[in-house]
Amino acid sequence: MQRTQKVISFPHMGSYHVPIEIFLGLIFPDHRIMTAPRITKRTLELGSRYSPDFVCVPFKYNLGNYIEALELGANVLIQAGGGCRYGYYAEIQELILRDLGYEFEFIKLLSDRVSPLNLYRICRRIGTRLSFRQFVYYLLVAVRMVKIIDETEAYIRENIGFETVPRSFEDLHEEFFKALRKVRTFKSLRAVAREYGRRFRALKTDKPADCLKVGVVGELYTLMEPFSNFFIEKELAKNRIQVSRYITVSFLLFEKRRVQKRVLKAAGKYLKYHIGADGTDSVERAKTLAERGYDGIIHLKPFGCMPEVNAMPMLQNISRDYGIPVLYFSFDSQTSETGVRTRLEAFYDMLVMRKEKCV
Amino acid sequence: MTIGLPRAMLFYRYGALWETFFKELGCDVVISGETSRQTLCDGIKYSIDECCLPSKIYMGHVYSLIGRCDYILVPRVAGYDGKNDVCVKFNALCDIVRNTFETARVLDYNIDIAGGETELRAFLRMGLILGKSAAHTLSAYRKARLAQAAEDRRKSELQEKALSRRDGMKILIVSHPYNNYDRLIGRPVSRYIEKLGGICVFADAADRVKSLRLSRELSESLYWLYNKELVGAIRLLEDRVDGIILLTAFPCGPDSLVNELILRKSLKVPTINILLDELQAEAGLQTRIESFMDIIGERARAAKAAQGPKEEAAVLCSARKR
């Protein structure tokens, strides 16, 4: 007889719930996969209520996601971890949720213990009947899917501000995800990637050669979860700005380790050592963006984020040395949307004026 | 040659090591003065406003050393052996100082055991920069280690003496040494406890090796070395104290999570969390400490009344056990 059905859930970050959902669906055909409800104000409120005061805000979002998922009947929760404070999220979140009286299984994927074999063992424990070979195959499909999503979204970011037909990018983006949900094999994945790559590039834009270009750097969660940064990328796009961002899941998981030394070197005189988590990348990226002639840089972080606060003196020096404006945002559960909007608008106006003066 | 040592952050862990090392090498050593309001003001001026309080104080100390020495020592620590990391602030302190005070001459050393940078190597390299021979540096380093060990021993003996006293309420202060020994932010707390007749016991002065081992009982996956030692010290000392004060500087990253762990898992002894920030008012601090100690005293008295007359120390003990 089968035990009670497991309902597997995990926190949100950007649109990465799609590949995770697909992957888990393939691995656990007998169980239910339930993505946490979409992030709303309530998610953050719930999360903040039960979180330590000045923990960084991704903790609060994650906790809110878990509570909302548990309310809907989830009983297996997944949390990853690694770097700075994130590595210790899992233990404290489990403690808080247990104290709240929920019953669930908590799966911790800590970065130093994650290998395909280990992942397989964990999934066996949850209850997959797949062979290791099949498991690895699906894992690779998921990884490839993440890469394709990252590439597609990078293209969207750089062009959505210049679409001639309103909502054309957004609609196609949604359609793209719908198509991805049907993917089961590499073959179908390749077909989807090719088709949508073509269709995205076929969308009409009127991008001038000298458009305003802004790079966003900073802490990974506030960069990748648009709700947590008040949809800053969208706001920028509305003002016809090309937005570039380098921190993506595929960068963090697969490239970062390889390029670490190079990144430190490229940061030049600004850094002698790594300054923790993604701080080094922020400095190096800011410098590169300045050298490439970007018009401005926006630096995002949760309030009190140690590695990103560490990076700020260097960013200030880069801003001074290269004459590139940098706008700093800190997000917490108390951040007001109006405040963010106003500052962003002022920043944008300033960029436009600078550009006009130069011409 | 004069080396400046900022009296902040890791100075409270490695002070004797540094001082002896440079003196043995024939350098003069200047240690910045005790933290004052002015130190903090300077620190705030030269820091990003979201930095933690101790790092602001650190910047103030560095600022006060500029122009008074040839080099300012700013260590960089990435991690110790095993799964023992530190807050990323220590990874970056050196680069922060370099980028903030661009004219200052910074002498740094790097400890990153996973990356193959041991303390010995780091000190040998420092000797090289200062133009000393390897043999000279090595012997200076050995002496410095011994001096630090002696200093640590002295501290724990003092602590042992305090723990064996029977004439007052014992309060365990769980805090990073750069908070609780700092004259401006931490000292007022311990001074006030003593004024009320309490005895201060410091978690950071407990046996580090034992603490580290015991910390596993409370948390399997904790990886910040300094916090592990503090958490383990609670386990080590909780049967011998009457109350615990978690003294945290705002907004300390590791402490934000670890305090939650302690408050939820370590329930043997009454515990409060006091937050230190740059707007700290003495009166608020005193009220909280006073009421905390009142509550502990009241509990002890209630237990005494329930059990009949006994020695107060024994009653304090039983109050602890409930």
Interface residues (C-beta under 8 A of the other chain):
Chain A: P52 D53 F54 V55 C56 F59 C84 R85 G87 Y88 Y89 A90 E91 I92 L95 I96 D99 K108 L110 D112 Y270 L271 K272 Y273 H274 I275 G276 A277 G279 F303 G304 C305 M306 P307 V309 N310 A311 M312 P313 M314 Q316 N317 S330
Chain B: I48 E50 C51 C52 R76 A78 K83 C87 V88 K89 N91 A92 C94 D95 I96 R98 N99 T100 E102 D108 N110 S219 E220 S221 L222 Y223 W224 F250 P251 G253 P254 S256 L257 V258 N259 E260 L261 R264 K265
